[in-house]
């Protein structure tokens, strides 16, 4: 269930019964458990509105809300807060419901399901993925997983940069310097060959006007449908896909669509026609531009932020070339008309915020009835506090593949240092799961809008808020169940995925803290999906791991007997299931043994 949503509904009813006002209860978890489990803060605002004492209003609300069976006590505190303590038997019943719900662990689906396109990762053809692609890829993947799990119809789209000026240079460059043996289907590093040729062609074009013109001519031939150029372009795309697939496979990331910019090339003239027809753009110095002040003067609604823009929003250059602006509008039209999407979500760094504000404003003015969201994210910083370099000291690109290699190597070393013994034939697989999981978790545990520091030592740690710590907590519970099935008191083989119906007992404080953490899972999943904030899942997993550790130390499981043992094993089973489910929503694998 969604516990905070439920309590907010009950609190709102209590507010209305006590004051006659239809106002939010403003339910929040308490920061100090000695004051209760949740705090109702709505009386403060109502006091100002009604010009009455917030404490008196809070007392009246408390009198009504305590009648709800879920609430054991409601006490007025401070200037007008109401501290709520939930009934332990009510929590236990919610836990029993979640234990029986093997498919969803007690997390309800949304009532209003939508068709949502999530646009993420989006590398360029003929280039290797570098460390700068990490955040969009793993944040976007997690958002897809969250939205799907709560019930939406999600399409993950890898909007590749596969069309533009660089392909004219590549076509001429490959015919001049390309080595077919290094670029063929069986080549070891075809992207390396493409990058080598592009570097040569780009340098030549700067000093050789005839070469630059030849590249422009070949690009035009490509865009006009020349068969030879198109075949060569397709070979560039195919080679890049092979390289990209290797990285995505390692990350466990998949896409439903791979629709690059080339998909929408034929739609671009229509985009310009539509902008002109709606009086949104005009020619200026040979380029087609949107002047936001002029758009507003014509009576159309324009966001104030865009009115402050001195430079126009260019949708077609004076040489006739189209830009991201026009391609993005064509993409939106395709998603609305062909994919029948209700929403289009873009997982792109915050530096592109202005671009998307302008695209979204034009989309609305073109009457595209489509929910549009830019899910921005901050910058990855090095240990020096500066943006993590995408090139090393020699000027070479720091590829995403090399970063994952380093993560696996460090994970293997760290497990040796921690004294974790892994069978020789399993070491590589464990290092892969732990290393890549550590990289993902270190990123996803941050609020995506914030910058964060990339620190290997903190990232690959079996202590504190790190991926290996969460993975180890899961493996520890799996070990507990293996032991449980060898003790005499376990008459049946106990399986955490199909645990028998059990009465949950929350007699000890640590049992209750763990139980309360477990029932909060559904709320965290829905908030994370609604707000596109994967870090809420990471926060829950860390808090859950800590609560289980305290429970395990204070409440003997295998040494307990009868109903108490069954209850504690049930709490352990639910904890493991939530850890596995939550990590899966972050795109992180688990290990049964570590």
N, C-alpha and C positions, 0 to 999 in steps of 0.2 A: 504494500500500500504506500501511498504518499502521506507520511505521517504529519508533516508540517502543513500540507494542504488541508488534511482532515482537521487538524487543530485550529487552523485559521477559520474554517467553516464553522466549527463549533463555537469558537471565540466570537465570531461575528454575530451568531445567534444570541450569545450571551450579552453582547454589547447592545443589541437591539432590544432585548427583553429588559435590560437594566435601565436604558436611557431613552429608548424609542428612536435612536439614531441608527441609520444603516451605514455603519462606518467600519473600516478594517480593524481587526483585533491587533494586527502587527505582532505576530508570533515569531519569536526568535529563540534558538537554543541558548541556554544560559552559558556564560563563560566560566562560572564557578558552580560545580555540581552541588555544593553545600546549600545553595539557594534554590535548588530545584532542577528540573529537567528543561523547562522552557519558560520564557518570560513573555507576558502579554503587555505590550507597550501602548496600546491604543488610547488609554485613559488620558495620557498626557496631551495629545492633540485635542481630544474631546473637551478637556478642561478649558482650553483657550477658546474653543468654538462656543461652548455653552456658558462661558464666564462663570465657571463653578470650580470647586476644589477637585483637582485630579485624584486625590486620595479618596475622597468620598465617592467619586465615580468608580474608581478602581475597586472599592469595597463592594459596591453594588454589582459590578461585573463578576467579581470573585464569587459572590453568593450564588450567582446563576451558573457560572461555568463549572463549578464543582459538582453540579447535578449530573453532568455528563459522566457516564460510567468509566470512561478512559482516564478521568482526572481524580486522583486520590486526595489532593489538597490544593488549595489556591490561597496564597497569602499575599497581602499588600505589603510592599516594601518601598523604601525611598520616597520620592515625591509623588509616586503614583503608578509604580510598576506592580504587576501581579505575577508572582512566581508560582508556576505550576509544577506539581510533581505527579507523574503518571502512575496509574495503578499497576502494580507488578503483575497481577493476574491478567490484566488486559494486555500488557506487553507480551506475556508468555503465550497468550492465545494468538497474537499476531505472529509470533515466532513459529508456533505450530503450523499456522497457515502457510508461512513461507517454506517451512521444512517440507511440506507436502507438495509444494509447487516446484517440481523438479525442473520444468521447462523454463521458468522465468524467475525463480527465487523470490517470488512475492512482488515483482515489479509489474505494475499494470501497464497496458498499452494505452496510447492516447485515444481519445474518442474521435477527434477530428483529424483523420489521416490525410496527408498531403503527398503530392508527387514533387520531389525535391531534387534538383540537380546541384551537385557539389563539384565545383571547379577547383582542382588543386594539383600541385606538383608542377606541371607545365614547363618542362625543360625545353631546350632548343634542339632541333635536329642538327646532326653533325658535330655535336659537342658532348663531352662527358658530363654527367651530373657532378657538381661540386658541393662543398659543404653548405653553400648558400641555399641549396634546394632542400635541405633537411627539414626545416620547420614546416614549410607548406606541405610537404609530403606526409609527414607523420601526424601533424595536426589535422589535415584534411581527411586522412584515413580514419582517425579516431572519431571525427565528427560524423563521417558516413556510418561507422559502426554504431554510434549512439543513436542516430536518427533511425536507422533500420531497427534497432532493438526495441525502441518505443513504438514501432508500428508504421513508420512512414515508408513510402515507396521511393527509394533513393537511387539515383543514378550518379555514379562517380565518373567524372569526365576529365581526362587528361588533355587539356587544351594546348597541344604542342605548338611551339614556334617553328613551323615548317614551311614558311612562305615569306619571301622578301628579298632584299638586295643581296644578302650573302649567297644566295643560290646562283645568281649570275656569276659571281666570283668563283664559286666552287665548280661550276660547269666548265668555265674556261680554264680554271686551275687544274682540274683533273685531266683535261685533254692536253695540258702543257707539261705538268710535272707528275701526274698520278702514276702509281705503280699498281697495275691490276692484281699482282700477286699479294700485295699488302692490303688490298681492299676487297678481294673476293669473298665468297660465302664462307670459305674455310679459313680465312685469315684470322690470326690470333688477336689483332688489335686494329680493326677497320676504322674505329673512331680516331685512333691516333694518326692514321694516315689522312683522314679527312681534316683533322686539325692542322697537321703539317702543311697540307696543300693550301688550306684556307689562309694560313699565316703568310705563306709565300705570295698568294694571289692578292691579299689585302695590301701587303707591302708594295707589290708591283703596281697596283692601281694608284697608289699615292703619287708615284713618280712618273707613271707612264699613262698619259691621257688616252692613247689609242687602246691600251689594255682595259682601262676603266670603261671606255665606250663599248668595247667588245663585250664586257661583262653585262652592261645594261642592255645591249642588244639581245644577248642570250637569255637574259631574264624575261624580256618582253616575249621572245619566242616561246619560252616555257609557259608563261601566263596566257599566251594565245593558243596553247595546245600542241606545240611542236612535238611529234612522237619521240624523236631521239632525245631531246632535252627532258621530256617527261619521263622517259625510261631511266635516264641517268638520275634524275631527281628521286624516282622511286627507289633506286638502289641506295641512295643516301638515307632515305627514311628507313628502309629495311635493315641496313647495317646499324643504324642508331637504335632501332627497336631491340635488336639482339643485345646490345650493350645495356640498354635501359632495363630490359627484362631481368637481366642478371642481378642488378641492384635491387629492383623491386621484389624479386623472389627472396633475396636475403632479408629484406625488411618485412616480408609478409604483406605487401601492399598490392592490391589489385584494382583494376578499373573496369567499369562497364562499357565505357566508350573511350576511344582515342581519336577525337575529332580535332585536328589541328586547324590553323588559320586557313589553310588551303581549301578546307571544306566549304568555306563561306565566300570564296573569291567571286563566284558568279552572282552572288547576292549584293555585292558592294555598290554597283551602279544604282540599284534600286534603293539602297539606303540613302544615297545622296539625293536621289529624286524625291524621296519621302521627306527628307529634311527641308528641301527647297519648297515642296508643296505646302508644308506646314509653316513656312516663313520662319524657319529656325536657323538657316544658314544662308550665307551669300558669298560671292567671290570677292577676294581681296588680294591684290597683287598676284593674281593667277591661282591662288589657293582657295579652297572652299573652307569657310570658317564660321564658327558660331560665336557671335558677340552677345554676351549675356545681358548687357545693358540694353541693347536693341530688342532682344527677346522680351525683356520685362516691359519696355516701353510700348510694345505691341499688345499689352494687356495679359500676357501669359505669366503664370506664377513661377518665379525663379528663387531658389534658396539664397538668402542674404549673403552667405559666404561666397557664392559664385559672382554676385554683383560686384564684389571687391576685386575680382580678377581683372588685371590690366591687359593681359595677353589673351587673344582669342583661343578658342578650342578648335584646333585644326582637324578636319575630318578627311581632307584630301590635299596632298601637296601640289605645288604648282606644276610639277612634272607629271602629274596624273597618278602618282603612287598613293595608295591608301595607307592608313595608319591603324594602330590598335583601336583608336576611337571608333572608326567605321566598322572594323572587324568585330569589335565587341557588341556593337548594336545589331549587326547581322546575326551574331551568335545568339543574342537574346531573342531575336525574332524566331529563329529556328527552334529554340527551346520552348518558346510559347506555342508556336503553331504546329510543330512536328512532334516534339516530345510531350506536349500538353502539360508542361510543368506549372505548378502553382508557385514555386519559389526557385530562385537561382542564387546560390551561395558561392561567394568567391573567397577562397582561402589564400590571400596574398598579403605581403607585408604592408605595414601601416604607411610606408612611404608612398604607396600608390593610392592613398586615400582620396586625394583631390581628383585624380583621374576617374575613379569610380563614382564620386559625387556627380561629376559632369556627365558621365555615361548614364547613370541612373536618372538624372534630371531630364535628359533627352528622351530616355525610354518612356518616362511618364508623360512627357509632352507629346510623344508619338502614340499615346493611348495603349501602350503595352501593359495589359492588366496582369502583372506578374510581381510577386514579392521579391525584392532585391536586397541582398545583404552583403556587405564587405566584411569578412571576418579577418581583421588585421592582426598582425603579430609583431612583436618587437625583435630586436637584434640579438644575435648570439655574440657574446664578448669573450675575448681571451682572458687569461689570468692577469694581463696588464690593464684590463678594464677597457680596452679598445676593441672595436668590431673584429671578430675572428677573421683572420686573413683567408681569402680564397686562393691565394698564391703563396708558395713558400719563398724562402730567401733567394732562390735561384730564378724566381719568376714563373715556376711551374704551377699549374692548377692543383690545388689540394682536392683530389677527387673524393666523392662520397664513399666510393668503394674502399679507398685507402683508409679513411676514417673508421669504417667498419672493421677492416683488417686489424687496425690498432686496438679497437675495442675488444675484439676477441683475444688478441695477444695479451692485453693487460688483464683481462678476466682470468685467463689461465694462470698467469703469474700470481694474481691476488689470491686465488683459491689455494695455491701452494703455500703462500704466506699465512693464510688463515688456518692451515692444517686440515683443509677439507679434502678428504680422500675420495677420489673418483677412479673407478676402474679404467685402465689404460684405453680400452676400446670405446669408452664413452667420453673421454676428456675433450675431444674436439667438439662434439655436439653440445656438451654442457657449456663450454667456453663460448660457443656461438649464441646459445640462448641467453646466457647471463650477460655477455658483452653487449649484444645488440639490444637486449632488454634494458640494460643500464643506460645506454645512449637515449633510447626512447623515453624512459621514465624521467631522466634528468631534464629533458625538454618539456614533457607533458605535465610535469608537476608544477611548472611555473604558470602563473596567470599569463595567458598567451600575449596579452597586450604589453607585458613588461619585457625589458631586456634581461638577459641572464648570463652569468659567467660560466663558461665551459671549463670545468675542473675535473680532470681524470680521477684524482684521488677521492673526491667526494662522490663522484658518479659511480665508481665501481667499489662500493662499500657494502659490507654485510651488517653495518650498524647505521642507525639513523634513517632519515627519509631518502632512501635510495632503492632503485629497482631490485638489486640482489637481496636486500633485506626483506622485501615483500615476497619475492620468489622463495626465499629460505623459509619464511613463515608458512607458506603453503606446503613446501616439502616436509616441514616438521610435522604438520598435521597428518599428512599421508603416512609418515612413519608411525605416528600414534595409532592409526587404524591398522597398520600391519601388526603392531604389537597387540592391539586389542583382539585381533583374531587368533592370537596364540595363547591368551590367558584363559584360565578355566571358566571364568564367569561368563565368557561370551559363548553362549550355546549356538548362536547363529553367526554366519559370516556377515560382518558389518560392512556395508558399503555406503560411503558418504553420499553417493549419487542417488541412492534408493534406500534412504534410512527409514526404518519402520515408524509408524505413528507413535509419538512419545509425548508424555506430559512434561512440559518444560518447567523446571524448578529454578527460581531465582532467589534462593535463600541467602546467599552470600553477596556482599557488596560487589565483588568482582564479577559475579555471574550477572548481576543486574546491569552493571556498566557495559559488559559485553553485549547483553541482550538489547539494551537501548541503542547501542551502536549498530547492531544488525538490522533493527527495524527502520533505521534511517536510510538504508540503502536505496530504496525506491525513490525517495525524494531527491537524493543526490543524483541519481541517474537522470531523472526528468529535468532537474535544474541544469545539469551539464548539457543535455541535448537541446533544451530551449535557448540557453544562453551561449551555446557553442563554447563551453568552458571545460575541456577535459581535465583540467587540474582539480576540479571538484571531485572527480573519481579518484585521482591520486591521493587527495587529502583523506578521503574516506578509507582507502586501503591502508594508508599509514596509521590512521587512528584505530582502525580495526586490528591491525597487526599488534599495535601496542596494547590494546585492550585484551587481546587474546593472550599475549605474553604475561600480563598481570594476572589474568584468570588462571592460566596454566600453573603459575608459581604458587598461587594461593589456594587453588581448588584441585586436589588430586583427582585425576580422571580414572586411571586404571586401578588405583587402590581403593576407590569408592565402590559401593555395592548397590545392587538392585536399581530402583527407580532413579536414584541420584546419579549412578554411573551412566545410565541410559540418557538422562537429561544432559549430562556434561558431554557425552559423546555426540549428542544431537547438536549442542552448541558448537562443538568443534567441527562437525560436518557442515553446518551452515556457514561457519567462518571460512572454511576451505572453499566452499562453493562460491561465496562472494568474492574471495580473493582471486579465484580463477576467472570468474565472470568479469570482474572489474578490470583485471589485467588484459583480458581478451578485448574489452571495449577500448583499451589503450593500444591494442595491437601487439601485446607482449605475451610471449609464451610462458608456460610453467613447466616445471620439472617435478616428477614424482619423488626423485631422490637427489639430494645434494650433500 
